[in-house]
Amino acid sequence: MKTLKKISLVIFLLGSVIGLQAQELTPFETQNGKWGLKDNNGTIKIAPVYEEVSYRCDTGESQFNADGTLAVRQNHKWGIINSDGEVLIPLVYDRVHAFREGLVCVAKGGELDTSGSYEKYKNSKFGFLDRAGKVIIPFQFDDIRYGCDYDGGFYEGLAVVRRDNKWGFIDKTGAEVIPIIYDEVVSFSEGKAQVILNGREFYIDKNGIEIK
């Protein structure tokens, strides 16, 4: 009897996993430019109400990130949903990026600008949230460094931020670990980062020391 119970439990757990997988959703775009979500069978689960969704930098496609998150825009504001369509980060921000190393960079407080080919916000302030939407690093930066429109934040434990037209690095507590004094910087890779200071280009380590 114990063996039968174990088999029944395994079958139940497998069925639960299959059920969860079946619920994973895929973004789709309508002819009028609205986005919704459908399941693996093509059934629409969330009506096309979003004005825009993010895309993955590695594929260039509008699809969920590897961690099961997707940035979406509605009523000119951004937030993040998971692959079941549940809202993780409320749609109240000027801009959102992808989660990186457990935190996501978002912006708020800017002025909406629709004069260009796509809408954007000017003079927003950037901060960082955890997956529960709690503010971990306050909104105090003018910009962050990112590789594509939705990809920006922490690399190797440090994030590139801008204040007063200068760039530097913070850790996950928001502490300024490498001074915000550089004219240009690139995120850390393999323990070093490329920077420009007073017209001179060089590399630094995670202590801010120049690498010869």
DOSE-280037 format. One line per field, with one value per atom (N, C-alpha, C): chain; residue number from 0; x, y, z; atom name. Coordinates in nm, 2 decimals. Example, Ala and Ser with C-alpha at 12.3 -4.5 7.8 and 13.67 -1.06 7.14 Angstrom:
2
ch	[A|A|A|A|A|A]
i	[0|0|0|1|1|1]
px	[1.32|1.23|1.32|1.28|1.37|1.29]
py	[-0.57|-0.45|-0.33|-0.22|-0.11|0.00]
pz	[0.78|0.78|0.78|0.71|0.71|0.79]
at	[N|CA|C|N|CA|C]
! end
This chain:
212
ch	[A|A|A|A|A|A|A|A|A|A|A|A|A|A|A|A|A|A|A|A|A|A|A|A|A|A|A|A|A|A|A|A|A|A|A|A|A|A|A|A|A|A|A|A|A|A|A|A|A|A|A|A|A|A|A|A|A|A|A|A|A|A|A|A|A|A|A|A|A|A|A|A|A|A|A|A|A|A|A|A|A|A|A|A|A|A|A|A|A|A|A|A|A|A|A|A|A|A|A|A|A|A|A|A|A|A|A|A|A|A|A|A|A|A|A|A|A|A|A|A|A|A|A|A|A|A|A|A|A|A|A|A|A|A|A|A|A|A|A|A|A|A|A|A|A|A|A|A|A|A|A|A|A|A|A|A|A|A|A|A|A|A|A|A|A|A|A|A|A|A|A|A|A|A|A|A|A|A|A|A|A|A|A|A|A|A|A|A|A|A|A|A|A|A|A|A|A|A|A|A|A|A|A|A|A|A|A|A|A|A|A|A|A|A|A|A|A|A|A|A|A|A|A|A|A|A|A|A|A|A|A|A|A|A|A|A|A|A|A|A|A|A|A|A|A|A|A|A|A|A|A|A|A|A|A|A|A|A|A|A|A|A|A|A|A|A|A|A|A|A|A|A|A|A|A|A|A|A|A|A|A|A|A|A|A|A|A|A|A|A|A|A|A|A|A|A|A|A|A|A|A|A|A|A|A|A|A|A|A|A|A|A|A|A|A|A|A|A|A|A|A|A|A|A|A|A|A|A|A|A|A|A|A|A|A|A|A|A|A|A|A|A|A|A|A|A|A|A|A|A|A|A|A|A|A|A|A|A|A|A|A|A|A|A|A|A|A|A|A|A|A|A|A|A|A|A|A|A|A|A|A|A|A|A|A|A|A|A|A|A|A|A|A|A|A|A|A|A|A|A|A|A|A|A|A|A|A|A|A|A|A|A|A|A|A|A|A|A|A|A|A|A|A|A|A|A|A|A|A|A|A|A|A|A|A|A|A|A|A|A|A|A|A|A|A|A|A|A|A|A|A|A|A|A|A|A|A|A|A|A|A|A|A|A|A|A|A|A|A|A|A|A|A|A|A|A|A|A|A|A|A|A|A|A|A|A|A|A|A|A|A|A|A|A|A|A|A|A|A|A|A|A|A|A|A|A|A|A|A|A|A|A|A|A|A|A|A|A|A|A|A|A|A|A|A|A|A|A|A|A|A|A|A|A|A|A|A|A|A|A|A|A|A|A|A|A|A|A|A|A|A|A|A|A|A|A|A|A|A|A|A|A|A|A|A|A|A|A|A|A|A|A|A|A|A|A|A|A|A|A|A|A|A|A|A|A|A|A|A|A|A|A|A|A|A|A|A|A|A|A|A|A|A|A|A|A|A|A|A|A|A|A|A|A|A|A|A|A|A|A|A|A|A|A|A|A|A|A|A|A|A|A|A|A|A|A]
i	[0|0|0|1|1|1|2|2|2|3|3|3|4|4|4|5|5|5|6|6|6|7|7|7|8|8|8|9|9|9|10|10|10|11|11|11|12|12|12|13|13|13|14|14|14|15|15|15|16|16|16|17|17|17|18|18|18|19|19|19|20|20|20|21|21|21|22|22|22|23|23|23|24|24|24|25|25|25|26|26|26|27|27|27|28|28|28|29|29|29|30|30|30|31|31|31|32|32|32|33|33|33|34|34|34|35|35|35|36|36|36|37|37|37|38|38|38|39|39|39|40|40|40|41|41|41|42|42|42|43|43|43|44|44|44|45|45|45|46|46|46|47|47|47|48|48|48|49|49|49|50|50|50|51|51|51|52|52|52|53|53|53|54|54|54|55|55|55|56|56|56|57|57|57|58|58|58|59|59|59|60|60|60|61|61|61|62|62|62|63|63|63|64|64|64|65|65|65|66|66|66|67|67|67|68|68|68|69|69|69|70|70|70|71|71|71|72|72|72|73|73|73|74|74|74|75|75|75|76|76|76|77|77|77|78|78|78|79|79|79|80|80|80|81|81|81|82|82|82|83|83|83|84|84|84|85|85|85|86|86|86|87|87|87|88|88|88|89|89|89|90|90|90|91|91|91|92|92|92|93|93|93|94|94|94|95|95|95|96|96|96|97|97|97|98|98|98|99|99|99|100|100|100|101|101|101|102|102|102|103|103|103|104|104|104|105|105|105|106|106|106|107|107|107|108|108|108|109|109|109|110|110|110|111|111|111|112|112|112|113|113|113|114|114|114|115|115|115|116|116|116|117|117|117|118|118|118|119|119|119|120|120|120|121|121|121|122|122|122|123|123|123|124|124|124|125|125|125|126|126|126|127|127|127|128|128|128|129|129|129|130|130|130|131|131|131|132|132|132|133|133|133|134|134|134|135|135|135|136|136|136|137|137|137|138|138|138|139|139|139|140|140|140|141|141|141|142|142|142|143|143|143|144|144|144|145|145|145|146|146|146|147|147|147|148|148|148|149|149|149|150|150|150|151|151|151|152|152|152|153|153|153|154|154|154|155|155|155|156|156|156|157|157|157|158|158|158|159|159|159|160|160|160|161|161|161|162|162|162|163|163|163|164|164|164|165|165|165|166|166|166|167|167|167|168|168|168|169|169|169|170|170|170|171|171|171|172|172|172|173|173|173|174|174|174|175|175|175|176|176|176|177|177|177|178|178|178|179|179|179|180|180|180|181|181|181|182|182|182|183|183|183|184|184|184|185|185|185|186|186|186|187|187|187|188|188|188|189|189|189|190|190|190|191|191|191|192|192|192|193|193|193|194|194|194|195|195|195|196|196|196|197|197|197|198|198|198|199|199|199|200|200|200|201|201|201|202|202|202|203|203|203|204|204|204|205|205|205|206|206|206|207|207|207|208|208|208|209|209|209|210|210|210|211|211|211]
px	[0.08|0.00|0.09|0.20|0.29|0.34|0.38|0.43|0.33|0.20|0.10|0.08|0.09|0.07|0.19|0.31|0.42|0.41|0.36|0.34|0.23|0.12|0.02|0.07|0.16|0.21|0.30|0.38|0.47|0.38|0.28|0.19|0.12|0.08|0.02|0.11|0.24|0.34|0.37|0.39|0.41|0.30|0.18|0.06|0.06|0.10|0.11|0.21|0.33|0.43|0.38|0.32|0.27|0.17|0.08|-0.02|0.04|0.15|0.21|0.27|0.34|0.40|0.30|0.18|0.08|0.02|0.04|-0.01|0.08|0.21|0.30|0.25|0.26|0.20|0.31|0.26|0.34|0.28|0.36|0.30|0.27|0.17|0.13|0.08|0.10|0.06|-0.05|-0.15|-0.26|-0.23|-0.32|-0.29|-0.30|-0.37|-0.37|-0.26|-0.16|-0.04|-0.06|-0.16|-0.18|-0.13|-0.08|-0.02|-0.11|-0.12|-0.18|-0.10|-0.16|-0.09|-0.18|-0.11|-0.19|-0.11|-0.18|-0.11|-0.05|0.00|0.07|-0.03|-0.16|-0.25|-0.31|-0.26|-0.30|-0.42|-0.47|-0.59|-0.55|-0.62|-0.59|-0.63|-0.53|-0.56|-0.57|-0.49|-0.50|-0.53|-0.64|-0.67|-0.56|-0.55|-0.45|-0.47|-0.42|-0.44|-0.31|-0.20|-0.07|-0.03|0.03|0.07|0.21|0.29|0.42|0.47|0.55|0.62|0.77|0.85|0.99|1.03|1.16|1.21|1.34|1.37|1.50|1.62|1.72|1.84|1.91|1.90|1.97|1.90|1.77|1.69|1.64|1.62|1.55|1.40|1.35|1.20|1.13|1.00|0.92|0.88|0.95|0.92|0.97|0.92|0.96|1.11|1.17|1.31|1.33|1.45|1.48|1.43|1.41|1.36|1.21|1.14|1.00|0.93|1.01|0.95|0.94|0.85|0.83|0.79|0.86|0.82|0.70|0.60|0.49|0.45|0.39|0.34|0.20|0.13|-0.01|-0.04|-0.12|-0.15|-0.02|0.08|0.21|0.30|0.27|0.35|0.39|0.51|0.57|0.56|0.56|0.57|0.62|0.61|0.66|0.56|0.54|0.45|0.54|0.48|0.55|0.48|0.53|0.48|0.34|0.28|0.14|0.05|0.11|0.04|0.01|0.07|0.05|0.15|0.10|0.18|0.28|0.41|0.52|0.55|0.57|0.60|0.49|0.42|0.31|0.34|0.24|0.26|0.25|0.35|0.34|0.47|0.57|0.70|0.72|0.81|0.85|0.92|1.00|1.09|1.12|1.13|1.18|1.28|1.37|1.47|1.45|1.53|1.52|1.58|1.53|1.60|1.74|1.83|1.97|2.03|2.07|2.13|2.03|1.91|1.81|1.74|1.79|1.73|1.69|1.59|1.55|1.56|1.61|1.62|1.49|1.43|1.31|1.33|1.25|1.26|1.12|1.12|0.99|1.01|0.90|0.91|0.94|0.95|0.98|0.86|0.89|0.79|0.77|0.65|0.63|0.65|0.73|0.77|0.72|0.62|0.57|0.60|0.70|0.73|0.81|0.88|0.96|0.88|0.95|0.89|0.84|0.89|0.84|0.83|0.74|0.73|0.84|0.88|0.98|0.96|1.03|1.02|1.16|1.15|1.27|1.28|1.40|1.43|1.38|1.37|1.33|1.44|1.41|1.51|1.51|1.62|1.64|1.67|1.61|1.64|1.62|1.63|1.63|1.53|1.46|1.36|1.40|1.34|1.36|1.23|1.22|1.12|0.98|0.98|0.85|0.81|0.89|0.86|0.90|0.98|1.03|1.15|1.15|1.26|1.38|1.49|1.61|1.71|1.72|1.81|1.72|1.72|1.63|1.65|1.55|1.55|1.63|1.76|1.85|1.95|1.93|2.03|1.96|2.04|1.98|1.97|2.05|2.05|2.13|2.12|2.20|2.26|2.36|2.42|2.34|2.30|2.24|2.28|2.27|2.32|2.21|2.09|1.98|1.86|1.75|1.65|1.60|1.60|1.54|1.64|1.76|1.87|1.97|1.96|2.05|2.04|2.15|2.15|2.29|2.28|2.40|2.47|2.61|2.69|2.81|2.83|2.94|2.93|2.80|2.78|2.78|2.80|2.81|2.72|2.67|2.58|2.64|2.63|2.68|2.57|2.59|2.49|2.55|2.46|2.50|2.43|2.51|2.46|2.54|2.47|2.53|2.63|2.58|2.66|2.79|2.80|2.92|2.88|2.97|2.93|3.02|2.97|3.04|2.97|3.01|2.96|2.90|2.79|2.73|2.72|2.72|2.69|2.54|2.50|2.36|2.29|2.37|2.32|2.30|2.35|2.34|2.46|2.56|2.68|2.77|2.82|2.91|3.05|3.07|3.20|3.31|3.27|3.37|3.31|3.39|3.33|3.26|3.16|3.08|3.16|3.26|3.35|3.39|3.34|3.39|3.30|3.37|3.29|3.21|3.27|3.21|3.26|3.17|3.21|3.14|3.19|3.13|3.12|3.01|2.99|3.11|3.12|3.23|3.21|3.33|3.33|3.46|3.46|3.58|3.67|3.60|3.67|3.73|3.70|3.76|3.65|3.66|3.57|3.65|3.60|3.66|3.60|3.68|3.64|3.71|3.65|3.71|3.70|3.82|3.83|3.92|3.86|3.93|4.00|3.92|3.97|4.06|4.10|4.19|4.11|4.14|4.07|4.16|4.10|4.18|4.08|4.14|4.06|4.09|3.98|4.00|3.95|4.00|3.95|3.83|3.78|3.66|3.69|3.82|3.86|3.87|3.85|3.86|4.01|4.09|4.24|4.26|4.34|4.38|4.46|4.42|4.49|4.59|4.72|4.82|4.83]
py	[-0.12|0.00|0.13|0.12|0.24|0.27|0.16|0.18|0.24|0.20|0.26|0.40|0.44|0.58|0.66|0.61|0.68|0.70|0.60|0.61|0.71|0.71|0.81|0.95|0.97|1.10|1.15|1.06|1.09|1.14|1.06|1.09|1.23|1.25|1.38|1.50|1.48|1.58|1.61|1.50|1.52|1.59|1.55|1.62|1.77|1.80|1.94|2.02|1.96|2.02|2.04|1.94|1.95|2.06|2.07|2.17|2.31|2.33|2.46|2.50|2.40|2.42|2.47|2.40|2.43|2.58|2.63|2.76|2.87|2.84|2.94|3.01|3.14|3.22|3.28|3.32|3.38|3.51|3.62|3.75|3.74|3.81|3.82|3.96|4.00|4.14|4.14|4.22|4.23|4.33|4.34|4.43|4.57|4.61|4.75|4.78|4.69|4.72|4.69|4.62|4.59|4.45|4.43|4.30|4.23|4.10|4.02|3.89|3.79|3.67|3.55|3.45|3.32|3.20|3.09|2.97|2.89|2.77|2.69|2.64|2.64|2.60|2.71|2.83|2.94|3.01|2.97|3.03|3.16|3.26|3.39|3.39|3.41|3.41|3.55|3.64|3.78|3.87|3.94|4.02|4.12|4.15|4.25|4.39|4.42|4.55|4.63|4.56|4.63|4.71|4.82|4.91|4.86|4.80|4.75|4.65|4.56|4.46|4.46|4.42|4.42|4.30|4.31|4.20|4.15|4.03|3.97|4.01|4.06|4.10|3.99|3.87|3.76|3.70|3.73|3.68|3.79|3.91|4.01|4.00|3.89|3.86|3.91|3.94|3.98|3.85|3.81|3.69|3.70|3.61|3.61|3.59|3.66|3.64|3.49|3.45|3.32|3.30|3.41|3.40|3.40|3.40|3.40|3.54|3.65|3.78|3.85|3.95|4.03|4.17|4.27|4.41|4.45|4.51|4.55|4.70|4.76|4.90|4.91|4.99|5.02|5.16|5.23|5.37|5.45|5.43|5.50|5.46|5.36|5.32|5.18|5.15|5.01|4.94|4.81|4.71|4.58|4.48|4.35|4.24|4.15|4.03|3.90|3.79|3.67|3.59|3.47|3.39|3.33|3.36|3.32|3.45|3.56|3.68|3.76|3.72|3.79|3.90|4.01|4.13|4.12|4.13|4.13|4.27|4.35|4.49|4.58|4.66|4.74|4.82|4.84|4.92|5.07|5.13|5.27|5.34|5.27|5.33|5.38|5.48|5.54|5.45|5.36|5.27|5.15|5.03|4.92|4.84|4.78|4.69|4.55|4.46|4.32|4.30|4.19|4.16|4.11|4.16|4.12|4.10|3.98|3.94|3.98|3.95|3.96|4.10|4.20|4.33|4.38|4.47|4.53|4.68|4.75|4.89|4.95|5.05|5.11|5.26|5.34|5.49|5.54|5.66|5.73|5.88|5.95|6.10|6.18|6.12|6.20|6.26|6.34|6.40|6.32|6.28|6.21|6.29|6.23|6.30|6.21|6.26|6.19|6.25|6.34|6.42|6.34|6.23|6.15|6.03|5.94|5.82|5.72|5.73|5.65|5.73|5.70|5.78|5.74|5.84|5.82|5.92|5.91|6.00|6.07|6.20|6.28|6.31|6.32|6.37|6.27|6.14|6.04|6.02|5.96|5.92|5.77|5.70|5.56|5.50|5.39|5.31|5.17|5.08|4.94|4.88|4.77|4.70|4.55|4.48|4.34|4.28|4.14|4.08|4.10|4.14|4.17|4.32|4.39|4.53|4.63|4.58|4.67|4.75|4.88|4.96|4.93|4.88|4.84|4.96|5.02|5.14|5.25|5.36|5.48|5.54|5.61|5.68|5.81|5.79|5.90|5.92|5.84|5.84|5.89|5.96|6.02|5.92|5.81|5.71|5.59|5.48|5.36|5.32|5.24|5.18|5.06|5.04|4.92|4.88|4.75|4.70|4.72|4.70|4.73|4.79|4.82|4.90|4.84|4.71|4.66|4.58|4.59|4.51|4.61|4.62|4.70|4.68|4.70|4.67|4.62|4.52|4.47|4.36|4.38|4.28|4.26|4.14|4.10|4.18|4.20|4.27|4.42|4.48|4.63|4.68|4.80|4.86|5.00|5.03|5.16|5.26|5.37|5.48|5.61|5.70|5.84|5.94|6.04|6.15|6.28|6.39|6.51|6.49|6.41|6.39|6.32|6.25|6.17|6.02|5.93|5.79|5.72|5.62|5.55|5.42|5.35|5.22|5.21|5.14|5.11|4.96|4.92|4.78|4.77|4.65|4.62|4.68|4.75|4.83|4.98|5.01|5.15|5.23|5.17|5.24|5.27|5.38|5.43|5.37|5.25|5.18|5.22|5.28|5.34|5.48|5.59|5.72|5.76|5.84|5.88|6.00|5.98|6.08|6.07|5.96|5.93|5.98|6.02|6.07|5.96|5.84|5.72|5.60|5.50|5.37|5.26|5.14|5.01|4.92|4.84|4.75|4.65|4.60|4.51|4.38|4.32|4.19|4.13|4.01|3.94|4.03|4.10|4.17|4.31|4.35|4.48|4.56|4.70|4.78|4.89|4.92|5.03|5.16|5.27|5.40|5.51|5.62|5.74|5.85|5.91|6.02|6.13|6.25|6.37|6.33|6.26|6.23|6.11|6.05|5.94|5.81|5.71|5.58|5.47|5.40|5.30|5.20|5.10|5.00|5.01|4.98|4.97|4.84|4.81|4.69|4.72|4.63|4.65|4.74|4.78|4.87|5.01|5.02|5.15|5.19|5.09|5.11|5.08|5.17|5.15|5.02|4.95|4.83|4.87|4.84|4.87|4.77]
pz	[0.00|0.00|0.00|0.08|0.08|-0.06|-0.13|-0.27|-0.36|-0.35|-0.43|-0.40|-0.27|-0.23|-0.29|-0.28|-0.34|-0.49|-0.56|-0.70|-0.73|-0.65|-0.67|-0.65|-0.55|-0.52|-0.63|-0.69|-0.80|-0.92|-0.95|-1.06|-1.04|-0.92|-0.88|-0.90|-0.86|-0.87|-1.02|-1.09|-1.24|-1.31|-1.27|-1.33|-1.29|-1.17|-1.13|-1.21|-1.23|-1.31|-1.45|-1.51|-1.65|-1.66|-1.56|-1.55|-1.55|-1.46|-1.46|-1.59|-1.65|-1.78|-1.88|-1.88|-1.98|-1.96|-1.84|-1.81|-1.86|-1.89|-1.93|-2.06|-2.06|-2.17|-2.26|-2.38|-2.48|-2.53|-2.54|-2.59|-2.74|-2.78|-2.92|-2.95|-3.07|-3.11|-3.21|-3.19|-3.28|-3.40|-3.49|-3.61|-3.57|-3.46|-3.42|-3.32|-3.30|-3.22|-3.07|-3.03|-2.89|-2.86|-2.74|-2.70|-2.60|-2.61|-2.51|-2.49|-2.42|-2.39|-2.42|-2.48|-2.51|-2.46|-2.44|-2.39|-2.50|-2.47|-2.57|-2.68|-2.65|-2.75|-2.84|-2.81|-2.89|-2.83|-2.72|-2.65|-2.58|-2.61|-2.55|-2.40|-2.32|-2.17|-2.11|-2.17|-2.13|-2.26|-2.26|-2.38|-2.42|-2.54|-2.59|-2.54|-2.42|-2.36|-2.34|-2.36|-2.34|-2.47|-2.44|-2.55|-2.61|-2.52|-2.56|-2.47|-2.51|-2.43|-2.46|-2.36|-2.38|-2.47|-2.52|-2.60|-2.53|-2.57|-2.51|-2.60|-2.53|-2.61|-2.68|-2.63|-2.69|-2.81|-2.82|-2.94|-3.02|-2.97|-3.04|-3.05|-2.98|-2.99|-2.87|-2.88|-2.77|-2.70|-2.60|-2.53|-2.39|-2.30|-2.16|-2.14|-2.05|-2.01|-1.96|-1.95|-1.90|-1.75|-1.68|-1.54|-1.54|-1.65|-1.66|-1.63|-1.66|-1.64|-1.78|-1.79|-1.91|-1.87|-1.92|-1.90|-2.00|-1.94|-2.02|-1.99|-2.10|-2.08|-2.10|-2.01|-2.03|-1.97|-2.04|-2.00|-1.98|-2.07|-2.07|-1.95|-1.87|-1.76|-1.77|-1.72|-1.73|-1.60|-1.61|-1.50|-1.54|-1.46|-1.50|-1.46|-1.55|-1.52|-1.53|-1.47|-1.49|-1.60|-1.62|-1.73|-1.72|-1.60|-1.58|-1.60|-1.63|-1.65|-1.52|-1.41|-1.28|-1.27|-1.21|-1.20|-1.08|-1.12|-1.01|-0.97|-1.07|-1.04|-1.10|-1.02|-1.07|-1.19|-1.28|-1.40|-1.36|-1.29|-1.25|-1.28|-1.35|-1.37|-1.51|-1.52|-1.65|-1.73|-1.67|-1.74|-1.65|-1.71|-1.63|-1.71|-1.64|-1.71|-1.67|-1.71|-1.68|-1.54|-1.47|-1.34|-1.37|-1.29|-1.30|-1.16|-1.13|-1.00|-0.89|-0.91|-0.81|-0.79|-0.86|-0.86|-0.99|-1.00|-1.13|-1.11|-1.21|-1.22|-1.28|-1.21|-1.27|-1.25|-1.32|-1.32|-1.29|-1.23|-1.21|-1.20|-1.20|-1.18|-1.29|-1.42|-1.53|-1.60|-1.71|-1.79|-1.92|-1.96|-2.08|-2.20|-2.30|-2.42|-2.54|-2.61|-2.73|-2.86|-2.86|-2.98|-3.08|-3.04|-3.13|-3.19|-3.25|-3.31|-3.21|-3.09|-2.98|-2.85|-2.76|-2.64|-2.54|-2.46|-2.36|-2.25|-2.14|-2.03|-2.01|-1.98|-1.96|-1.81|-1.76|-1.62|-1.52|-1.55|-1.45|-1.36|-1.24|-1.15|-1.14|-1.13|-1.13|-0.99|-0.96|-0.84|-0.87|-0.76|-0.78|-0.68|-0.73|-0.65|-0.65|-0.55|-0.55|-0.62|-0.62|-0.69|-0.63|-0.50|-0.43|-0.46|-0.53|-0.56|-0.45|-0.36|-0.25|-0.30|-0.26|-0.30|-0.22|-0.29|-0.22|-0.23|-0.34|-0.36|-0.41|-0.33|-0.36|-0.50|-0.54|-0.67|-0.67|-0.70|-0.68|-0.80|-0.90|-1.01|-1.14|-1.23|-1.35|-1.46|-1.46|-1.56|-1.51|-1.59|-1.56|-1.70|-1.70|-1.82|-1.86|-1.98|-2.03|-2.17|-2.20|-2.33|-2.44|-2.40|-2.50|-2.42|-2.48|-2.42|-2.29|-2.27|-2.15|-2.06|-2.10|-2.03|-1.96|-1.83|-1.76|-1.61|-1.54|-1.40|-1.35|-1.27|-1.20|-1.28|-1.29|-1.35|-1.26|-1.22|-1.13|-1.00|-0.95|-0.82|-0.82|-0.94|-0.95|-1.06|-1.04|-1.15|-1.18|-1.31|-1.36|-1.35|-1.28|-1.26|-1.30|-1.33|-1.37|-1.28|-1.24|-1.16|-1.20|-1.23|-1.27|-1.38|-1.48|-1.60|-1.58|-1.47|-1.45|-1.41|-1.44|-1.42|-1.31|-1.24|-1.14|-1.12|-1.01|-0.98|-0.83|-0.82|-0.69|-0.67|-0.54|-0.50|-0.48|-0.43|-0.41|-0.29|-0.21|-0.10|-0.15|-0.26|-0.31|-0.28|-0.21|-0.18|-0.30|-0.31|-0.42|-0.40|-0.46|-0.43|-0.52|-0.64|-0.73|-0.76|-0.73|-0.74|-0.87|-0.86|-0.98|-1.04|-1.11|-1.16|-1.31|-1.37|-1.50|-1.61|-1.72|-1.84|-1.91|-1.92|-1.97|-1.90|-1.90|-1.84|-1.91|-1.89|-1.94|-1.83|-1.82|-1.71|-1.69|-1.57|-1.54|-1.62|-1.66|-1.73|-1.69|-1.63|-1.59|-1.50|-1.41|-1.31|-1.35|-1.47|-1.51|-1.59|-1.59|-1.66|-1.73|-1.85|-1.93|-1.89|-1.87|-1.83|-1.91|-1.92|-1.97|-1.87|-1.84|-1.75|-1.80|-1.82|-1.87|-2.01|-2.09|-2.22|-2.23|-2.12|-2.12|-2.10|-2.18|-2.17|-2.11|-2.01|-1.94|-1.87|-1.81|-1.74|-1.59|-1.51|-1.36|-1.31|-1.19|-1.12|-1.03|-0.95|-0.87|-0.75|-0.73|-0.63|-0.68|-0.81|-0.88|-0.91|-0.90|-0.93|-1.08|-1.14|-1.28|-1.30|-1.40|-1.44|-1.55|-1.52|-1.62|-1.73]
at	[N|CA|C|N|CA|C|N|CA|C|N|CA|C|N|CA|C|N|CA|C|N|CA|C|N|CA|C|N|CA|C|N|CA|C|N|CA|C|N|CA|C|N|CA|C|N|CA|C|N|CA|C|N|CA|C|N|CA|C|N|CA|C|N|CA|C|N|CA|C|N|CA|C|N|CA|C|N|CA|C|N|CA|C|N|CA|C|N|CA|C|N|CA|C|N|CA|C|N|CA|C|N|CA|C|N|CA|C|N|CA|C|N|CA|C|N|CA|C|N|CA|C|N|CA|C|N|CA|C|N|CA|C|N|CA|C|N|CA|C|N|CA|C|N|CA|C|N|CA|C|N|CA|C|N|CA|C|N|CA|C|N|CA|C|N|CA|C|N|CA|C|N|CA|C|N|CA|C|N|CA|C|N|CA|C|N|CA|C|N|CA|C|N|CA|C|N|CA|C|N|CA|C|N|CA|C|N|CA|C|N|CA|C|N|CA|C|N|CA|C|N|CA|C|N|CA|C|N|CA|C|N|CA|C|N|CA|C|N|CA|C|N|CA|C|N|CA|C|N|CA|C|N|CA|C|N|CA|C|N|CA|C|N|CA|C|N|CA|C|N|CA|C|N|CA|C|N|CA|C|N|CA|C|N|CA|C|N|CA|C|N|CA|C|N|CA|C|N|CA|C|N|CA|C|N|CA|C|N|CA|C|N|CA|C|N|CA|C|N|CA|C|N|CA|C|N|CA|C|N|CA|C|N|CA|C|N|CA|C|N|CA|C|N|CA|C|N|CA|C|N|CA|C|N|CA|C|N|CA|C|N|CA|C|N|CA|C|N|CA|C|N|CA|C|N|CA|C|N|CA|C|N|CA|C|N|CA|C|N|CA|C|N|CA|C|N|CA|C|N|CA|C|N|CA|C|N|CA|C|N|CA|C|N|CA|C|N|CA|C|N|CA|C|N|CA|C|N|CA|C|N|CA|C|N|CA|C|N|CA|C|N|CA|C|N|CA|C|N|CA|C|N|CA|C|N|CA|C|N|CA|C|N|CA|C|N|CA|C|N|CA|C|N|CA|C|N|CA|C|N|CA|C|N|CA|C|N|CA|C|N|CA|C|N|CA|C|N|CA|C|N|CA|C|N|CA|C|N|CA|C|N|CA|C|N|CA|C|N|CA|C|N|CA|C|N|CA|C|N|CA|C|N|CA|C|N|CA|C|N|CA|C|N|CA|C|N|CA|C|N|CA|C|N|CA|C|N|CA|C|N|CA|C|N|CA|C|N|CA|C|N|CA|C|N|CA|C|N|CA|C|N|CA|C|N|CA|C|N|CA|C|N|CA|C|N|CA|C|N|CA|C|N|CA|C|N|CA|C|N|CA|C|N|CA|C|N|CA|C|N|CA|C|N|CA|C|N|CA|C|N|CA|C|N|CA|C|N|CA|C|N|CA|C|N|CA|C|N|CA|C|N|CA|C|N|CA|C|N|CA|C|N|CA|C|N|CA|C|N|CA|C|N|CA|C|N|CA|C|N|CA|C|N|CA|C|N|CA|C|N|CA|C|N|CA|C|N|CA|C|N|CA|C|N|CA|C|N|CA|C|N|CA|C|N|CA|C|N|CA|C|N|CA|C|N|CA|C|N|CA|C|N|CA|C|N|CA|C|N|CA|C]
! end
